[in-house]
Amino acid sequence: MSDKRARIGFVGAGSMGQCAHLRNYVSIAECEVVALAEPREKTARQVAQRYGVPKVYPCGAEMAASEELDGIVASQPFTRHGVVLPDLVKTGLPVFIEKPLAGSVRVGEAIVRAVSRSGGTLMVGYMKRSDPATAYARSQIDALKESGELGRLTYVRILMPAGDWVAGGFTDLIRSDDPAPKLEFDPPADDMDEQTNRKYVSFVNYYIHQINLLRHLLGEPYQVTYADPSGVVLAARSRSGVACVIEMTPYRTTIDWQESALVAFERGYVKLTLPAPMAMNRPGSVEILQDPGNGATPRTIRPQLPWIHAMRQQAINFVKVVRGEADPPCDAAEALEDLRVARQYIRLLTGC
């Protein structure tokens, strides 16, 4: 596709659809948004007019059947993915969805099978992987593991307090007075009672990013070994034996976002600090401490990273997937592992 722009169809014009995704895609030179599917007719017209989208459809299946597309961005509630995705992935086109893959392991497994049958690609929107800081941190972690210059990897800690994740990112959201459409949702998990299922859905909605990021920074799978009854601490152990912790809202911030990850080696560390998810033109930051020992002077490195935010880089990455220039940073099969890890945690937390 090097000689033409990728033709993208959009499914969903809610707050994330508009502000996290659509406004980024329409500014990428290598693609064009040619159609929008949205059941709220007034909202669809207003959003299409603002962003110069030429055609509007009431649903994604009709759009996919009517348009010659190269890829589809489907920004939908994750508890609808089992309903929405089968018609989209059977096109064989690359499809992008927000995290998580689904609201239950069983629905996630069905989605993975549907993607496999289609021969297409499903990219799951773990945008933290697309932040320039995360990409830089991962490259340095891999290099340090390979060289052994700071000793072995000993510990990974992720801290994610609740805070102002929007960071002014919805200031240009189009809001209309359309009535809320009646939507079909996926069935709840059949291996949990109603209360446990609510805990599971709440957990994956808010902390699945950290579940995924932990595996990404480790570079290997892990198992949950402990769930503190307070709901603040998740402890895990990686396949090679690295100790891991996710701290979930030990405190809150009202006008800030303080998410961070510490990847510790025997003689140093890589620290990753991430901005609010909807913050624009602001990457995360990285600090690396190298203490080689034997009398050598320790060094602290703080690289200057490009002024691009994770959501925009994620859109660029999906366009590369559509154009056949890259693989998804996270595909459906790996995203299914996140749902399984979350199920381990909830089982340890609740006993169910």
C-alpha positions as CSV (number, residue, x, y, z in Angstrom):
1,M,0.0,0.0,0.0
2,S,3.0,2.3,-0.3
3,D,1.4,4.3,-3.1
4,K,-2.0,5.0,-1.6
5,R,-3.6,6.0,1.7
6,A,-5.2,3.4,3.9
7,R,-9.0,3.6,3.8
8,I,-10.3,3.4,7.4
9,G,-13.9,2.8,8.6
10,F,-14.9,3.9,12.1
11,V,-17.4,2.2,14.3
12,G,-18.5,4.4,17.3
13,A,-18.5,8.1,17.9
14,G,-18.6,8.2,21.7
15,S,-16.2,10.1,23.9
16,M,-13.3,7.7,23.3
17,G,-14.2,7.2,19.7
18,Q,-14.1,10.9,19.0
19,C,-11.3,12.2,21.2
20,A,-9.0,9.2,21.7
21,H,-9.2,7.9,18.2
22,L,-11.0,9.7,15.4
23,R,-9.2,13.1,15.9
24,N,-5.9,11.3,15.6
25,Y,-6.6,9.3,12.5
26,V,-7.9,12.2,10.5
27,S,-4.6,14.0,10.9
28,I,-2.4,11.0,9.7
29,A,-1.3,11.5,6.1
30,E,-1.0,7.8,5.4
31,C,-4.7,7.1,5.9
32,E,-8.2,8.6,5.3
33,V,-11.3,8.0,7.3
34,V,-13.9,7.3,4.6
35,A,-17.0,6.2,6.7
36,L,-18.4,6.4,10.2
37,A,-20.9,3.9,11.8
38,E,-22.9,5.3,14.7
39,P,-26.5,4.5,15.6
40,R,-27.2,8.0,17.0
41,E,-28.1,9.8,13.8
42,K,-27.6,13.4,14.9
43,T,-24.3,12.6,16.6
44,A,-23.1,10.8,13.6
45,R,-23.9,13.7,11.3
46,Q,-22.2,16.3,13.5
47,V,-19.1,14.2,14.1
48,A,-18.8,13.4,10.4
49,Q,-19.1,17.0,9.5
50,R,-16.5,18.2,11.9
51,Y,-13.9,15.6,10.9
52,G,-14.7,15.5,7.2
53,V,-15.9,11.9,7.0
54,P,-18.0,11.6,3.8
55,K,-20.3,8.7,4.6
56,V,-22.4,7.7,7.7
57,Y,-24.0,4.3,8.5
58,P,-26.2,3.1,11.4
59,C,-24.0,0.1,12.1
60,G,-20.6,-1.4,11.5
61,A,-21.8,-4.4,9.6
62,E,-23.6,-2.3,7.0
63,M,-20.6,0.0,6.7
64,A,-18.2,-3.0,6.2
65,A,-20.5,-4.5,3.6
66,S,-20.9,-1.3,1.6
67,E,-17.4,0.3,1.7
68,E,-14.1,-0.7,0.2
69,L,-12.0,-0.5,3.4
70,D,-8.5,-1.4,4.3
71,G,-9.0,-1.4,8.1
72,I,-11.6,-0.8,10.7
73,V,-11.4,1.1,14.1
74,A,-14.2,-0.1,16.4
75,S,-14.4,2.0,19.6
76,Q,-17.1,0.1,21.5
77,P,-17.7,-0.8,25.2
78,F,-15.7,-4.0,25.8
79,T,-18.7,-5.8,27.1
80,R,-20.1,-5.6,23.5
81,H,-17.1,-6.9,21.7
82,G,-18.6,-10.4,21.4
83,V,-21.6,-8.9,19.7
84,V,-19.9,-6.4,17.5
85,L,-16.6,-8.1,16.4
86,P,-17.8,-11.2,14.5
87,D,-19.2,-9.2,11.6
88,L,-16.2,-7.0,11.5
89,V,-13.4,-9.6,11.7
90,K,-15.0,-11.9,9.2
91,T,-14.1,-9.3,6.6
92,G,-10.5,-10.4,7.0
93,L,-9.5,-6.8,7.4
94,P,-7.3,-5.5,10.2
95,V,-9.5,-4.3,13.1
96,F,-8.6,-2.1,16.1
97,I,-10.5,-2.2,19.4
98,E,-10.1,-0.6,22.7
99,K,-8.9,-2.7,25.7
100,P,-9.7,-5.1,27.1
101,L,-10.5,-7.9,24.6
102,A,-13.8,-8.8,26.3
103,G,-15.7,-8.8,29.6
104,S,-15.0,-12.6,30.2
105,V,-12.5,-15.2,29.3
106,R,-15.1,-17.2,27.4
107,V,-16.2,-14.3,25.2
108,G,-12.5,-13.5,24.7
109,E,-11.8,-17.1,23.6
110,A,-14.7,-16.9,21.0
111,I,-13.2,-13.7,19.6
112,V,-9.8,-15.2,19.2
113,R,-11.3,-18.1,17.4
114,A,-13.2,-15.8,15.1
115,V,-10.1,-13.8,14.3
116,S,-8.2,-17.0,13.5
117,R,-10.9,-18.2,11.2
118,S,-11.0,-14.9,9.4
119,G,-7.3,-14.8,8.6
120,G,-7.4,-11.2,9.7
121,T,-5.7,-9.2,12.4
122,L,-7.2,-7.8,15.6
123,M,-5.1,-5.1,17.4
124,V,-6.1,-4.4,21.0
125,G,-5.6,-0.8,22.2
126,Y,-3.1,-1.0,25.0
127,M,-1.9,2.5,24.1
128,K,0.7,2.5,26.9
129,R,2.8,0.2,24.7
130,S,2.7,3.0,22.0
131,D,4.0,5.7,24.4
132,P,7.5,6.7,23.3
133,A,8.6,6.3,26.9
134,T,7.4,2.7,27.1
135,A,9.0,1.8,23.8
136,Y,12.3,3.3,25.0
137,A,12.1,1.7,28.4
138,R,11.4,-1.7,26.9
139,S,14.3,-1.4,24.5
140,Q,16.6,-0.6,27.4
141,I,15.3,-3.4,29.6
142,D,15.8,-5.9,26.8
143,A,19.4,-4.6,26.2
144,L,20.2,-4.8,29.9
145,K,18.9,-8.3,30.1
146,E,20.9,-9.3,27.1
147,S,24.2,-7.7,28.3
148,G,23.9,-8.5,32.0
149,E,25.8,-5.3,32.8
150,L,23.5,-4.5,35.7
151,G,23.1,-8.1,36.8
152,R,19.9,-10.0,36.7
153,L,16.3,-8.6,36.6
154,T,15.0,-8.9,40.1
155,Y,11.7,-7.0,40.5
156,V,9.0,-5.1,38.7
157,R,6.6,-2.8,40.5
158,I,3.8,-0.9,38.9
159,L,2.0,1.9,40.8
160,M,-1.4,3.1,39.4
161,P,-3.3,5.5,41.7
162,A,-6.7,6.7,40.5
163,G,-6.6,10.2,39.2
164,D,-7.5,12.7,36.5
165,W,-7.1,10.3,33.5
166,V,-9.0,12.7,31.1
167,A,-6.6,15.6,31.7
168,G,-8.7,18.0,29.6
169,G,-8.8,15.5,26.7
170,F,-12.6,15.8,26.1
171,T,-12.8,19.5,25.6
172,D,-13.7,19.2,21.9
173,L,-16.2,16.3,22.4
174,I,-19.4,16.7,20.4
175,R,-22.4,16.1,22.7
176,S,-25.8,15.8,21.2
177,D,-29.3,15.2,22.6
178,D,-29.8,11.9,20.7
179,P,-31.6,9.4,22.8
180,A,-29.4,6.6,24.0
181,P,-29.7,3.6,21.6
182,K,-30.7,0.2,22.8
183,L,-27.6,-1.9,22.6
184,E,-27.0,-5.6,22.8
185,F,-24.3,-6.7,25.3
186,D,-22.4,-9.9,25.8
187,P,-23.6,-12.4,28.4
188,P,-21.8,-12.3,31.8
189,A,-19.2,-14.9,32.6
190,D,-20.7,-18.2,33.4
191,D,-18.1,-19.2,36.0
192,M,-18.9,-16.4,38.5
193,D,-21.9,-15.2,40.5
194,E,-23.3,-11.8,39.8
195,Q,-21.3,-10.0,42.5
196,T,-18.0,-11.6,41.5
197,N,-18.7,-10.8,37.9
198,R,-19.1,-7.2,38.7
199,K,-15.8,-7.1,40.5
200,Y,-14.2,-8.8,37.5
201,V,-15.6,-6.4,35.0
202,S,-14.7,-3.4,37.2
203,F,-11.1,-4.7,37.6
204,V,-10.5,-5.3,33.9
205,N,-12.0,-2.0,33.0
206,Y,-9.6,0.0,35.2
207,Y,-6.5,-2.1,35.7
208,I,-6.1,-4.3,32.6
209,H,-3.6,-1.8,31.2
210,Q,-1.3,-2.5,34.2
211,I,-1.9,-6.3,33.8
212,N,-0.7,-6.0,30.2
213,L,2.1,-3.5,30.9
214,L,3.6,-5.8,33.5
215,R,4.0,-8.6,30.9
216,H,5.3,-6.2,28.3
217,L,8.0,-4.9,30.6
218,L,8.9,-8.4,31.8
219,G,9.1,-9.7,28.3
220,E,7.6,-13.0,29.5
221,P,4.4,-14.5,31.1
222,Y,3.6,-14.4,34.8
223,Q,1.1,-15.9,37.3
224,V,-0.7,-14.1,40.1
225,T,0.4,-15.5,43.4
226,Y,-1.4,-13.2,45.9
227,A,-4.3,-10.8,46.1
228,D,-4.4,-8.6,49.2
229,P,-7.9,-8.6,50.7
230,S,-7.9,-4.8,50.7
231,G,-7.8,-4.8,46.9
232,V,-4.6,-2.6,46.8
233,V,-1.9,-5.1,46.1
234,L,-1.6,-7.8,43.4
235,A,1.6,-9.9,43.7
236,A,2.9,-12.2,40.9
237,R,5.9,-14.2,39.8
238,S,7.2,-14.4,36.2
239,R,8.0,-17.5,34.3
240,S,11.8,-17.0,35.1
241,G,11.1,-16.2,38.8
242,V,11.0,-12.4,38.8
243,A,8.9,-11.0,41.7
244,C,6.2,-8.5,40.6
245,V,3.7,-6.2,42.2
246,I,0.9,-4.0,41.0
247,E,-0.3,-1.4,43.5
248,M,-3.8,-0.3,42.7
249,T,-4.9,3.1,44.1
250,P,-3.1,3.2,47.5
251,Y,-4.0,6.9,47.2
252,R,-5.9,9.2,44.8
253,T,-5.2,12.4,43.0
254,T,-7.8,14.8,41.8
255,I,-6.0,17.0,39.2
256,D,-2.9,14.8,38.5
257,W,-2.0,11.3,37.2
258,Q,0.9,9.5,38.9
259,E,1.3,6.1,37.1
260,S,4.8,4.6,37.2
261,A,6.7,1.4,36.8
262,L,10.0,0.4,38.4
263,V,12.0,-2.4,36.7
264,A,14.9,-3.3,39.0
265,F,18.2,-5.0,38.3
266,E,20.9,-6.0,40.8
267,R,22.9,-2.8,40.1
268,G,20.4,-0.3,38.8
269,Y,16.9,0.2,37.4
270,V,14.7,1.5,34.7
271,K,11.9,3.8,35.9
272,L,8.9,4.6,33.6
273,T,6.5,7.4,34.4
274,L,3.4,7.7,32.2
275,P,1.1,10.7,31.6
276,A,-2.7,10.7,31.9
277,P,-4.2,8.6,29.2
278,M,-5.9,11.5,27.4
279,A,-3.1,14.0,27.8
280,M,-2.0,15.3,24.4
281,N,1.4,15.9,22.9
282,R,3.1,14.6,26.1
283,P,5.0,11.4,26.3
284,G,6.0,9.6,29.4
285,S,9.5,9.9,30.9
286,V,12.3,7.4,31.6
287,E,15.1,7.4,34.2
288,I,17.8,4.8,34.1
289,L,20.3,4.2,37.0
290,Q,23.4,2.3,36.1
291,D,25.8,1.4,38.9
292,P,28.4,-0.9,37.5
293,G,30.3,-1.2,40.8
294,N,34.0,-1.9,41.2
295,G,34.6,1.8,41.9
296,A,33.0,3.1,38.7
297,T,30.9,6.2,39.0
298,P,27.2,5.5,38.8
299,R,25.2,7.2,36.0
300,T,21.6,8.4,35.8
301,I,20.2,8.9,32.3
302,R,17.0,10.8,31.5
303,P,16.5,10.8,27.7
304,Q,14.5,13.5,26.0
305,L,11.6,11.8,24.1
306,P,9.5,12.9,21.1
307,W,6.6,15.2,21.8
308,I,3.9,12.7,20.8
309,H,1.2,11.2,23.0
310,A,0.4,7.5,23.2
311,M,-3.0,7.7,21.6
312,R,-1.7,9.4,18.5
313,Q,1.3,7.0,18.2
314,Q,-1.2,4.1,18.7
315,A,-3.1,5.3,15.7
316,I,0.1,5.6,13.7
317,N,0.9,2.0,14.7
318,F,-2.5,0.7,13.6
319,V,-2.1,2.4,10.2
320,K,1.2,0.6,9.8
321,V,-0.5,-2.6,10.6
322,V,-3.2,-1.9,7.9
323,R,-0.5,-1.0,5.4
324,G,1.4,-4.3,6.2
325,E,4.4,-2.5,7.6
326,A,4.2,-3.8,11.2
327,D,2.6,-6.3,13.5
328,P,0.1,-5.2,16.2
329,P,1.8,-4.1,19.5
330,C,-0.8,-6.4,21.2
331,D,-3.0,-8.9,19.3
332,A,-6.1,-10.8,20.4
333,A,-4.2,-13.9,21.6
334,E,-2.0,-11.9,24.0
335,A,-5.0,-9.8,25.1
336,L,-6.8,-13.0,26.0
337,E,-3.9,-13.8,28.5
338,D,-4.8,-10.5,30.3
339,L,-8.3,-11.7,30.9
340,R,-7.0,-15.0,32.3
341,V,-4.6,-13.2,34.6
342,A,-7.4,-11.0,35.8
343,R,-9.5,-14.1,36.5
344,Q,-6.6,-15.5,38.6
345,Y,-6.5,-12.3,40.6
346,I,-10.3,-12.2,41.2
347,R,-10.3,-15.9,42.2
348,L,-7.6,-15.2,44.8
349,L,-9.4,-12.0,45.9
350,T,-12.8,-13.5,46.3
351,G,-12.4,-17.2,46.5
352,C,-14.7,-17.6,43.6
